[in-house]
Amino acid sequence: MTFADAGNVALLFAFAVASYGVAASLLGARCHLPELLRSARHATLALAALLTLAACALLQALLTHDFSLRYVYEHSSRAMPELARLTSFWGGQQGSLLLWAWGLALLTLLVVWRLPAPAVSEGGAPDAAARAQPVEAQLAPYVIATLLGIQVFFLFVLGFVGSPFERLDAVPTDGRGLNPLLMDPAMRIHPPLLLMGYMSFSVPFAFALAALASGQVGRAWLRAGRTWMLLAWTIQGCGLLAGAWWAYRVLGWGGFWGWDPVENVALLPWLTATAFLHTIMVQERRGLLKVWTMALAIVTFALAIFGTFVVRSGILTSVHSFALSPIGPYFFGFLGVVLIGTTALLLYRLPLLRAEGQIDAVLSREAGFLLNNLLLVGIAAAVFWGTVFPLLSEAVRGVKVAVGPPFYQQVTGPLLVVLLLLMGAGPLLAWRQTSRAMLLRQLGPPALVAAAVGLALALLGIERGLALVGAGACAFVVGSVAIEYWHGLRARQRGGEPALRALRTLVARGRRRYGGYLVHLAMVLIAVGVLGSGHQRDRLLTLAPGEQARVGAFTLAYDNLYEFRGPGFEGVLARLQLLGPQGERLGLLQPDRRVYRNWEQQAVSTIAIQTTLPWLQDVYVVLTDFQEGNRATLHVYVTPLVAFIWLGGLLFLGGTLVAAWPETRRRAGTGVSLGGSAPRDIAAAGATREGA
């Protein structure tokens, strides 16, 4: 038996082990049998080992050119370097599903390791022993059963519907190779991040379902739910940013987000997860919005499965999606089971999800969080509607009507601006009620900053109203965050701490709050990049060697065309000098076009990008064609501020790490509270406001 055969057998055994683990967990919880519960925990270890074996078998087949496997033949070739063959692991449908299942198996193992083990009762009734266990131990069997139940579905698809270890009748001497669009180095991080993001949403869903199944719907499940949702949200956010970076560098249209169906379905769970992370703060603080919190955990997972379904089924046309596949109906059926089952369970537990109070005033942090959630869910609903509308129109009218970027921009643009404004105003609101006088005092400085920025941009010639309002909203958020940091620092400095130490202590003792503010600033940077890209200039040029052309403030001096070869492809590159407004040399640009031997019908452009200072304008050059006499046709884009998107991505990652890091504990004998700065002068502020 070959290693690939061992991988196939491992998938079949993994299906059996996952099925057994589900049954053992549920039966052990129902009959209070700790031995059976421990056996289910051991099943997660066996499952992780089996899927690791299957993943290693597929990777070994790719690295050794085992073209007897259909998957290896269709997604790799001898000309591909080893790193590109690594990309082939998730470059196809079956491989990406195996990565999904393997990642979830390893994550499940980590979850189980952190869950308390079932206690063995020493005399007494089993029911009493079970009730005496901590809430986390009561949730554990249902968490394990849910995660393994998800694995049962994926392993059924991999083992019986579309296996990555399917054999060919005749063994070819070489493979077809990977789609050239997927050969870019960004594809080594973007798809795995999105797959891990989709997969990670399973864990908070498992805790939500465990809370509903066990009836333990209090605050206990929220701690684990928040931690795992924050992890999944961060991974998915990084995956979205990596995808935007890939699209910007590879697709050659000068943009980073085209409202493609696969882009949209990856954004949807991130939006609802963002709403969940805000709602959970209200439930922890006031015991409100319990149904919202539970429903958002369920919807987020359902949208993750929907995203996987759209990409893997091929029902929507996209540069990212796979061909039409027989696994689509299975995913649709699984999604239906999830939605129907969880909705029924949620309705059954509604009496336990009564709010512990009510929102006391419109001007309160609770009301702000609720409005924030409505906006996020509204944006998600608009994106979802635009994504599925072509399918609905085809089903009803027999014609597939495409929904383009203008729809999304017109619908989501105003909502995103309002969301930015709320992002700035929310931290300035107090819990329960905020006096108008206090709110006006707090809103005044950031509002003045926002007005000044809007006026300055108008004087510079920016005429688009939404762009001016958006820029003002960004300035408003920066101002409100600065106020929050300033008040915290001033309070600590009054205690005698120097500035840098005060800042370090402030963040260390309130990581969740001040890390969240860093994430807000990251969203502002990304919004600035998006707004700046709306003022992009482009020009289509055809130049002969030695000619120059001006685009915006820059001049391109064309040298010549040069042929070159690489592993599995032949190409032609154009060499150009980039000159600044005063004729100074800013850099060398070398866009090219490549044709891969196994993909002769698809020429791929490599984009040349130069980011210039001080205004962070990107000069973006695409070689679209070339003619006799070495004449080159170039599409040149000049895009201001787009680099802020990538800077915002780095700050987003840093902010989430700060927010997720354990907070510094209070030292005995000190008056500094856990997770916050020194209290603000109540007389000056009008009321105390605690950080989210």
C-alpha positions, 0 to 999 in steps of 0.5 A, spaced: 500 500 500 502 506 498 502 512 502 497 515 498 492 509 499 494 510 507 491 517 506 485 515 503 484 509 508 485 515 514 480 519 511 475 513 512 477 511 519 477 518 521 469 519 518 468 513 523 472 516 529 468 522 528 461 519 528 463 515 534 465 521 538 459 524 536 455 518 539 459 517 545 459 525 547 451 525 547 450 518 550 455 520 555 452 527 557 445 524 557 447 518 561 452 521 565 458 516 564 464 520 565 468 514 561 464 515 555 466 522 555 473 521 556 473 516 550 470 522 546 475 526 548 480 521 546 477 520 539 479 528 538 486 526 538 485 520 534 481 524 529 487 529 529 492 524 528 488 521 522 487 527 518 494 529 519 496 522 516 491 524 510 494 531 509 501 529 509 500 523 504 497 528 499 503 533 501 507 527 499 504 526 493 504 533 490 512 533 492 514 527 489 509 528 482 505 522 484 500 523 477 497 517 478 492 521 483 487 526 479 488 531 484 496 532 483 495 531 475 490 537 475 493 542 480 501 541 479 506 539 474 514 538 474 515 545 472 513 548 478 517 549 484 516 546 491 513 552 494 508 553 488 506 545 489 505 547 497 500 552 494 497 546 490 495 543 496 489 548 497 489 550 490 484 545 488 477 543 491 478 537 495 485 539 497 482 545 500 476 541 504 482 537 506 485 543 509 479 545 512 477 538 516 485 538 518 485 545 521 478 544 525 481 537 527 487 540 530 483 546 533 478 541 536 484 538 540 486 545 542 479 546 545 478 539 548 485 540 551 482 547 554 476 544 557 475 541 564 475 533 564 469 530 566 469 528 574 468 521 576 463 520 581 465 517 588 458 514 590 452 518 590 447 519 584 450 521 577 445 526 576 447 530 582 455 529 580 453 532 573 450 538 576 456 539 581 461 540 575 462 547 573 458 550 567 464 549 562 464 541 564 457 541 563 458 544 556 464 540 554 460 534 551 456 538 547 462 542 544 465 536 542 459 533 539 458 539 535 465 540 532 465 532 531 459 533 527 461 538 523 467 533 521 462 528 520 460 532 514 466 534 511 469 527 512 463 524 508 464 529 502 472 527 502 471 520 503 465 518 499 463 524 494 470 528 492 476 524 495 483 528 493 486 520 493 482 518 487 486 514 482 487 515 474 486 509 470 492 511 466 498 515 469 500 521 465 508 523 465 506 530 467 501 534 470 496 540 468 499 545 473 496 550 477 492 556 475 497 561 473 493 566 477 494 562 483 502 562 482 503 568 486 506 568 493 500 571 496 496 565 495 501 561 500 497 565 505 490 568 503 487 561 502 489 558 508 487 564 512 480 564 509 479 557 510 482 557 517 477 563 518 471 559 516 473 553 520 475 557 526 467 560 526 465 553 528 468 553 535 464 559 538 458 556 534 459 550 538 459 553 545 453 557 543 450 550 541 452 547 547 449 552 551 442 552 548 443 544 548 445 544 556 440 550 558 446 553 561 445 560 557 448 564 562 454 568 562 459 562 563 459 560 555 460 567 553 468 567 556 469 562 551 465 564 545 468 571 545 475 568 546 474 563 540 470 568 536 476 573 537 481 568 534 476 567 528 475 574 527 482 576 527 484 570 522 478 572 517 480 579 517 487 578 515 485 573 510 480 578 507 486 583 507 491 578 504 486 577 499 485 584 497 493 585 497 493 579 492 487 582 487 491 588 487 498 585 485 495 580 481 489 581 477 491 588 474 485 592 474 488 597 479 483 595 485 483 591 491 476 589 492 471 588 486 465 586 490 466 579 487 461 573 489 467 570 493 469 576 496 462 578 498 461 571 502 468 571 505 466 578 508 459 576 511 461 572 517 466 577 519 461 582 519 456 578 523 462 576 528 464 584 529 457 585 531 457 579 536 464 581 539 460 588 540 453 585 543 457 580 547 459 586 551 452 588 553 450 581 555 456 581 560 455 588 562 448 588 563 445 582 561 441 584 555 441 582 548 442 575 549 438 572 543 442 577 539 448 574 541 446 567 540 443 568 534 449 572 531 454 566 533 449 561 529 448 566 523 456 567 523 457 559 522 452 559 517 455 564 513 462 561 514 458 554 511 455 558 506 461 561 503 465 555 503 459 552 499 459 558 494 466 557 493 466 549 492 460 549 488 461 553 483 454 556 482 456 563 482 461 565 477 468 568 480 475 568 479 476 565 485 471 559 485 472 552 482 468 549 477 461 546 478 461 541 482 457 535 485 458 537 492 454 543 492 448 539 494 451 536 500 453 543 502 446 546 501 443 540 505 448 541 511 447 548 511 439 547 511 440 542 517 444 547 521 439 553 520 433 549 521 436 545 527 439 551 531 433 555 530 428 550 533 433 549 539 433 557 539 426 558 539 425 552 545 430 556 549 427 563 548 424 563 555 431 562 558 434 568 554 430 573 557 433 580 558 435 582 565 433 589 564 432 594 558 435 599 555 434 605 559 436 611 554 437 612 547 443 616 549 447 610 552 452 605 550 447 600 550 443 603 545 450 605 541 451 598 541 445 596 538 445 601 533 452 598 531 449 591 530 443 594 526 448 597 521 453 591 521 447 586 520 444 591 515 451 591 511 451 584 511 444 583 509 445 588 503 451 584 501 448 577 501 442 580 497 446 582 492 450 576 492 445 571 491 440 576 487 443 573 480 441 566 482 434 568 484 433 572 478 435 566 474 431 561 478 424 566 477 425 569 470 430 564 467 435 570 466 442 571 471 442 578 472 449 581 474 449 585 480 455 590 479 460 594 484 455 600 483 449 597 487 454 595 493 457 602 493 451 606 493 447 601 499 453 600 503 457 606 502 452 611 507 452 605 512 459 605 513 460 612 514 454 612 519 458 606 522 464 610 522 461 616 526 458 611 531 465 608 532 467 615 534 461 617 538 460 610 542 466 610 546 464 617 549 457 614 551 456 612 558 452 605 560 445 606 562 444 614 560 449 619 558 447 627 559 446 631 553 451 636 557 456 631 558 455 628 551 456 635 548 462 636 552 465 630 549 463 630 542 465 637 541 473 637 540 473 631 535 467 634 532 471 640 531 477 636 528 472 632 523 469 639 521 476 642 520 478 636 516 472 636 511 473 644 510 480 643 508 479 637 503 473 641 500 478 647 499 483 642 496 478 641 491 474 634 493 467 635 491 464 628 492 459 629 498 460 622 501 468 622 500 468 629 505 463 626 510 467 619 510 474 623 511 470 627 516 468 621 520 475 618 520 477 624 523 472 624 528 474 617 530 481 619 531 479 625 535 475 621 540 480 615 541 485 620 542 480 623 547 480 616 551 487 615 551 488 622 553 484 622 559 487 615 561 494 618 561 492 624 565 489 620 570 495 616 571 500 622 570 496 625 576 498 619 580 506 621 579 507 616 573 511 619 567 508 619 560 511 612 557 510 608 563 503 611 564 501 609 557 504 602 558 500 601 564 494 604 561 494 599 556 496 593 560 491 594 565 485 595 560 488 591 554 481 589 551 478 597 551 485 600 549 486 594 544 479 595 541 481 603 540 487 601 536 482 596 532 478 602 531 484 606 528 486 601 524 479 601 521 480 608 520 486 607 516 483 602 511 477 607 510 482 613 508 485 608 503 479 606 500 477 613 500 483 615 497 483 610 492 476 613 489 480 619 486 484 614 482 487 616 475 488 612 469 491 612 462 492 607 457 499 608 453 502 605 447 509 607 447 515 606 442 522 605 445 525 611 448 518 615 448 515 618 455 508 619 457 506 623 463 500 620 468 498 625 473 504 628 476 509 622 474 513 621 467 514 614 465 520 613 460 520 607 456 526 603 455 524 597 451 521 590 451 525 584 454 524 576 453 525 571 459 524 564 461 522 561 468 519 555 471 514 552 466 513 559 463 515 564 457 515 571 458 516 578 456 517 584 460 517 592 459 522 596 462 520 603 464 524 609 469 519 612 473 520 620 474 517 625 479 514 632 478 521 635 478 524 629 473 527 626 479 528 618 478 523 614 483 525 607 481 525 602 475 518 599 473 518 592 470 511 589 468 511 583 464 506 578 461 507 570 462 504 564 458 505 558 462 506 551 457 499 548 460 495 554 460 496 557 453 490 560 453 491 564 459 496 570 459 498 572 466 500 579 467 505 581 473 504 588 475 509 593 477 507 597 483 511 603 486 509 607 492 512 614 492 513 619 498 510 623 501 503 622 499 503 615 499 501 614 491 501 608 488 504 608 480 501 601 478 503 599 471 500 593 467 503 591 460 497 589 457 500 588 450 506 589 445 506 590 438 512 590 432 517 594 433 517 593 441 511 597 442 508 596 448 501 598 450 501 599 458 495 601 463 497 606 468 494 607 474 496 612 479 492 611 486 493 616 492 493 613 499 492 606 498 498 604 502 494 606 508 490 599 507 496 595 508 498 599 514 491 599 517 491 591 516 498 591 520 495 595 526 488 591 525 493 585 527 496 589 533 490 591 536 487 585 536 493 582 539 493 587 545 485 586 546 486 578 546 492 578 551 491 577 558 490 583 562 495 585 568 492 583 575 491 588 580 497 588 585 495 587 592 494 593 596 494 598 590 487 601 588 488 600 581 482 596 578 483 590 573 483 592 566 482 599 566 485 606 567 485 610 574 478 613 575 476 619 571 474 626 575 467 625 576 465 632 577 469 634 571 466 628 567 459 628 569 459 621 570 464 615 570 464 611 563 467 604 563 471 601 557 468 596 553 
